Amino acid sequence: MERKTGSQKPKPQDRDTRLKAALKANLARRKQQAKARGAAKPASEQSSEKDP
């Protein structure tokens, strides 16, 4: 059995690009979820949360 000695490790730049894309997708998903939660609450409930 032969081992491959020329295994390619991912370049740091590729990793940074991949992480940047994942972070952007995660932020967009969280923003969409927060927007959906805000739209689900009636306006009267939102104002009452501010007043203790």
MODELLER restraints for C-alpha pairs under 7 A, 6 or more apart:
rsr = mdl.restraints
at = mdl.atoms
